[in-house]
Amino acid sequence: MDERLQMYKELTEAPGVPGYEGPVREIMRKYLAPYGEVITDNLGSIVARKVGKAGGPRILVAGHMDEIGFMVTMITEKGFIKFQPLGGWWDQVLLAQRVLIRTHKGDIVGVIGSKPPHILPQEERNKVVKKKDMFIDIGASSREEAESFGVRPGDPIIPICPFQVMPNPKILMAKAWDNRAGCAVAIEVLQELQGKEHPNEVYAGATVQEEVGLRGAQTLVNTIKPDIAIALDVGIAGDVPGVREDEAQGKLGKGPVITIYDATMVPNLRLRDLVVETAKEEGIPIQFDAVPGGGTDAGRFHMHDSGVPSIVIGFATRYIHSHAGLIHRDDMENAARLVARVIQKLDEETVRRIKEDPIGA
C-alpha cells in the first residue's frame, strides 16, 4: 500500500462522529505538521499555516473531519441501546448494520435491529422501519449488564466498514468518505505546494461538526479570517442505476466537481471562473453539479464578516450517508492539483479583483 492509500485508510477507519472527532484530528495533526504551524480553534477544527508570502492573502482550504453516526441516548431495561442520529441518515440503510460504540471501558460492537418482519402484519412489512423503532443489540441481557460493559448515554456510535481497494485499484471503498476525502485533499494540497512559490498564506485542514449544522466552519473562519475560502467536500455520484443526469451530474473518475449551487451558497463567480480556467490550462478534467438540498462549510465561510469569496470543489462519491461509499482516487488527486494551481494564482491583485466584483457583470 503506497503512502497516500495508507493515509486514506487511516483517515477513513478512524472514528469521528460530530463532537467526537479527536482521533481524526490527531491523524490530521500528524499529516499537517510537516508543512507548517498547526493551528486549532476552541471547537476542535485544525489547519496548518503554510507561508508563501508573509502578509499575503489568507487562503483557507478545508474539508470536515466528522462523519455521520449516532449517539447513545438510553439503555432499555433489557439492555438494548436506543440512539440519536448525528447527521442525516436514510432509514432504509440502517437495519442489520454493524456499529462500534466507544465507551470509557473500550469499544463495543453491536448490530442495529428492529422487530422481526416475520411477526409483522403484511401492511407493516411493506413500510420502512423508522429509526425511532430501531435499537442496537450488544448482547447484553439487562441495563445493568450493558452498563457494566461501559455504555453510557452520550457515547458515540460509529459505522463499521474497513478501507478496501476494489478490483479496479482506482476505486476505493470506505466509510466516512464524507468527508475524510476532503481532509485528505487538504493535506495533498500542501504536498502539491511543497517547494513551490505561492503569493499568499495558506491555511489547510479540516473543520468539526459540519454534519450537524456547519458549526466548526463558523469558529474556524472566525479564527483564520480568510480572504478566500475553498471548501472540499464530496458530491453525489449520478453514475448508478436509476439516477437521471439532471438529478446528479457527477461521475466517478471524470474529475473534480465544481458546485455551482447548493442550499447554503452560490459560489463567487470570479473565483469560479478562475478555477475553471486553471483546470483548462492544466488539462484537469472537471464536472459541474447543483445540489438543491444540502450544503457545505462554504455556507458559513462565505458569510464571515463582510463576506469571503468562496467555492466548493468536490469529488463524486457513491452511497454517501451510508455505511460504505465508493470514490475514485484520480478525482481526489486531480482536485488537490487543481486547488494548488489556483492558490498559486491568488496574489493580492487577483484577490482584490475577486472581492471587488463578487457577483459578476
C-alpha positions in Angstrom: 0.0 0.0 0.0 1.5 3.3 -1.0 1.7 6.4 1.3 -1.5 8.0 0.0 -3.5 4.9 0.3 -2.2 4.4 3.8 -3.3 8.0 4.6 -6.8 7.3 3.2 -7.0 4.1 5.3 -6.0 5.9 8.5 -8.4 8.8 7.9 -11.5 6.7 6.9 -11.1 4.0 9.5 -10.7 6.5 12.4 -13.8 7.1 14.4 -15.1 10.6 14.3 -18.8 11.5 14.5 -19.8 15.1 15.2 -18.5 16.3 18.5 -16.1 13.3 18.9 -13.6 14.0 16.1 -10.5 13.6 18.4 -9.0 10.5 16.8 -9.3 12.1 13.3 -7.8 15.3 14.5 -4.7 13.5 15.7 -4.2 11.9 12.3 -4.7 15.3 10.7 -2.1 16.8 13.0 0.4 14.1 12.1 0.0 14.7 8.4 -0.3 18.5 8.6 2.6 19.2 10.9 5.4 18.8 8.3 4.0 21.6 6.2 3.7 24.5 8.7 2.5 25.8 12.0 -0.6 23.8 13.2 -3.5 26.0 14.4 -6.6 24.8 16.2 -9.7 26.6 17.4 -11.7 26.0 20.6 -14.2 23.7 19.0 -11.6 21.4 17.5 -11.0 22.4 13.9 -7.4 22.2 12.7 -5.3 23.7 9.9 -1.6 24.1 9.0 -0.4 27.5 8.1 2.0 27.4 5.1 3.5 30.8 4.3 4.4 31.5 0.7 4.4 35.3 1.1 4.2 36.7 4.6 1.3 39.1 4.9 -0.2 37.9 1.6 -3.9 37.0 1.1 -5.1 34.4 3.5 -6.4 31.3 1.7 -8.5 28.8 3.7 -8.8 25.3 2.3 -10.8 22.9 4.4 -12.6 19.6 4.5 -14.5 18.4 7.6 -13.5 15.7 9.9 -16.8 14.5 11.2 -18.7 11.6 9.7 -22.4 10.7 10.2 -23.1 8.4 13.1 -25.1 8.1 16.2 -25.1 8.8 20.0 -26.4 6.6 22.8 -29.5 8.2 24.3 -30.7 5.4 26.7 -30.3 1.8 27.6 -33.6 -0.2 27.9 -34.3 -2.5 30.9 -33.4 -5.5 28.7 -30.0 -4.0 27.7 -30.8 -2.7 24.2 -29.4 0.7 23.1 -31.6 3.5 21.8 -29.8 6.1 19.7 -29.9 9.6 18.3 -28.6 10.1 14.7 -25.7 12.5 14.3 -26.2 13.8 10.7 -28.6 12.7 8.0 -29.4 9.0 7.8 -31.9 7.3 5.4 -33.8 4.8 7.5 -33.5 2.1 4.8 -29.7 1.8 5.1 -29.6 1.1 8.8 -31.0 -2.3 9.6 -28.6 -5.2 10.3 -25.6 -3.0 10.0 -22.7 -3.4 12.4 -21.7 -0.4 14.6 -19.0 0.5 17.1 -19.9 2.1 20.4 -16.9 3.9 22.0 -17.2 3.7 25.8 -14.9 4.7 28.7 -14.1 1.0 29.1 -13.3 0.4 25.4 -15.0 -0.2 22.1 -18.1 -2.5 21.8 -19.5 -3.9 18.6 -23.3 -4.0 18.1 -25.8 -4.6 15.4 -28.8 -2.4 14.5 -32.0 -4.3 14.9 -35.8 -4.0 15.0 -38.9 -6.1 15.4 -38.6 -9.1 13.1 -40.7 -8.8 9.9 -41.9 -12.5 10.3 -44.3 -11.4 13.1 -45.5 -8.2 11.4 -48.8 -7.8 9.7 -48.4 -7.7 5.9 -49.2 -4.0 5.7 -46.4 -3.2 8.2 -43.9 -5.4 6.3 -44.2 -3.1 3.3 -43.3 0.0 5.3 -39.8 1.3 6.0 -38.9 0.8 9.6 -38.3 4.2 11.3 -35.1 5.0 13.2 -37.2 5.6 16.4 -38.3 1.9 16.3 -34.7 0.6 15.9 -32.2 -0.4 18.6 -28.7 -1.6 18.9 -28.1 -5.1 20.3 -24.7 -5.5 22.1 -25.6 -8.9 23.5 -26.5 -7.6 27.0 -29.4 -9.1 28.9 -30.1 -6.1 31.1 -29.4 -2.4 31.6 -27.1 -3.3 34.4 -25.1 -5.7 32.2 -24.9 -3.1 29.4 -23.7 -0.5 31.9 -21.1 -3.0 33.2 -19.7 -3.1 29.6 -19.1 0.7 29.9 -22.0 2.0 27.9 -23.3 5.4 29.0 -25.8 7.9 27.4 -23.8 10.3 25.2 -21.3 7.7 24.0 -20.6 8.0 20.2 -21.6 5.3 17.8 -19.7 4.8 14.5 -20.5 2.7 11.4 -18.1 -0.2 10.7 -16.6 -0.5 7.2 -12.9 -1.3 6.7 -11.0 0.5 4.0 -10.9 -1.5 0.8 -9.1 -1.2 -2.5 -11.5 -2.5 -5.1 -10.6 -4.8 -8.1 -10.2 -1.6 -10.1 -7.5 -0.2 -7.8 -8.6 3.4 -8.6 -11.9 2.7 -6.9 -11.8 2.8 -3.1 -14.4 1.7 -0.6 -14.6 3.0 2.9 -16.9 4.6 5.5 -16.6 8.3 6.1 -15.5 9.5 2.6 -17.9 12.2 3.6 -15.7 13.9 4.4 -12.3 12.3 5.1 -11.9 12.7 1.3 -11.8 16.5 1.9 -9.4 16.0 4.8 -7.1 14.0 2.6 -7.2 16.5 -0.3 -6.4 19.4 2.1 -3.3 17.6 3.1 -2.5 16.8 -0.6 -2.8 20.5 -1.5 0.0 21.2 1.0 2.0 18.4 -0.5 1.5 19.8 -4.0 2.7 23.3 -2.8 5.8 22.0 -1.1 8.9 23.5 -2.7 6.8 25.8 -4.9 6.2 29.5 -4.7 2.8 30.9 -3.8 1.9 34.6 -3.1 -0.1 34.1 0.0 -0.6 32.3 3.3 -2.4 29.0 3.0 -4.4 27.6 5.9 -5.3 24.0 5.0 -7.0 21.4 7.2 -10.5 20.5 8.4 -13.4 21.5 10.5 -15.6 19.7 13.1 -19.3 19.3 13.3 -20.2 20.0 9.7 -22.9 17.3 9.6 -24.9 18.9 12.5 -25.0 22.5 11.2 -21.7 23.7 9.9 -20.6 24.6 13.4 -16.9 24.1 13.0 -16.9 26.2 9.9 -18.2 29.2 11.9 -15.4 29.0 14.5 -12.6 28.2 12.0 -13.5 31.1 9.7 -13.6 33.4 12.8 -10.2 32.2 13.7 -8.5 32.4 10.4 -10.3 35.4 8.9 -9.5 34.4 5.3 -9.6 36.4 2.1 -10.6 33.4 0.0 -12.2 30.1 1.1 -12.3 26.8 -0.7 -14.4 24.0 0.8 -13.5 20.5 -0.1 -16.4 18.0 0.1 -18.0 15.0 -1.5 -20.8 15.2 -4.1 -23.5 12.8 -5.1 -22.4 10.4 -7.8 -25.0 10.1 -10.5 -23.5 7.2 -12.4 -25.6 4.4 -10.7 -28.8 2.8 -11.9 -31.9 4.8 -11.5 -30.3 8.3 -11.3 -31.1 10.7 -14.2 -28.3 13.0 -15.3 -30.3 16.1 -14.3 -30.6 14.7 -10.8 -26.8 14.3 -10.2 -24.2 15.0 -12.8 -21.0 13.8 -11.1 -19.4 10.6 -12.2 -16.5 8.7 -10.7 -13.2 9.3 -12.4 -14.4 12.2 -14.5 -12.7 14.9 -12.5 -13.3 17.2 -9.5 -16.9 18.5 -9.2 -17.4 22.3 -9.1 -20.6 23.0 -7.2 -22.4 25.9 -8.9 -25.3 26.0 -6.4 -26.4 24.4 -3.1 -28.9 25.3 -0.5 -26.4 27.3 1.5 -24.3 29.2 -1.1 -23.9 30.4 -4.6 -20.1 30.5 -5.4 -18.2 33.7 -6.2 -18.3 33.9 -9.9 -14.9 35.4 -10.5 -13.4 32.7 -8.2 -15.4 30.0 -10.1 -14.1 31.3 -13.4 -10.5 31.2 -12.1 -10.9 27.6 -11.1 -12.4 26.6 -14.5 -9.7 28.5 -16.4 -7.0 26.9 -14.3 -8.4 23.4 -14.9 -8.4 24.0 -18.6 -4.8 25.3 -18.6 -3.6 22.3 -16.6 -5.6 19.7 -18.5 -7.5 18.7 -15.4 -11.0 17.3 -16.2 -13.8 18.9 -14.2 -17.5 18.4 -13.7 -20.3 20.7 -12.6 -23.3 20.0 -10.3 -26.1 21.8 -8.5 -27.4 20.4 -5.2 -30.8 22.0 -4.2 -30.9 20.2 -0.9 -27.9 20.3 1.4 -24.8 22.4 1.8 -21.2 22.6 2.9 -18.9 24.5 5.2 -18.7 27.2 2.5 -22.2 28.2 3.6 -20.6 29.6 6.7 -17.3 30.6 5.2 -18.7 33.0 2.7 -20.8 34.9 5.2 -18.0 35.8 7.6 -17.5 39.4 8.5 -18.2 41.5 5.3 -18.1 38.4 3.1 -15.5 35.9 1.9 -15.4 34.8 -1.8 -15.9 31.0 -1.6 -16.3 28.0 -3.7 -16.9 24.2 -3.2 -14.7 21.7 -5.0 -15.7 18.1 -4.5 -15.4 14.5 -5.6 -18.3 12.4 -6.9 -19.0 9.7 -4.3 -21.4 6.8 -4.4 -23.6 5.9 -1.4 -22.8 8.9 0.8 -24.5 9.0 4.2 -24.4 5.2 4.5 -22.0 2.7 6.0 -19.9 2.3 2.8 -19.1 4.6 0.0 -17.1 4.4 -3.3 -14.8 7.1 -4.6 -12.2 7.4 -7.4 -8.6 8.1 -6.4 -7.9 10.2 -9.5 -10.7 12.7 -8.6 -9.1 13.4 -5.2 -5.6 13.8 -6.7 -6.8 16.0 -9.5 -8.7 18.1 -7.0 -5.6 18.6 -5.0 -3.6 19.6 -8.1 -6.2 22.0 -9.2 -6.6 23.7 -5.9 -2.8 24.1 -5.6 -2.6 25.7 -9.0 -5.4 28.1 -8.2 -3.6 29.1 -4.9 -0.5 29.9 -6.9 -2.6 32.5 -8.8 -4.2 34.1 -5.8 -1.9 37.1 -5.4 -3.1 40.4 -3.8 -4.2 41.9 -7.2 -6.2 38.8 -8.2 -7.9 38.6 -4.7 -8.7 42.3 -4.9 -10.4 41.8 -8.3 -12.4 38.8 -7.0 -13.6 40.8 -4.0 -14.4 44.0 -5.9 -16.8 42.2 -8.3 -18.3 39.3 -6.3 -21.5 38.9 -8.4 -20.2 39.4 -11.9 -21.4 41.7 -14.7 
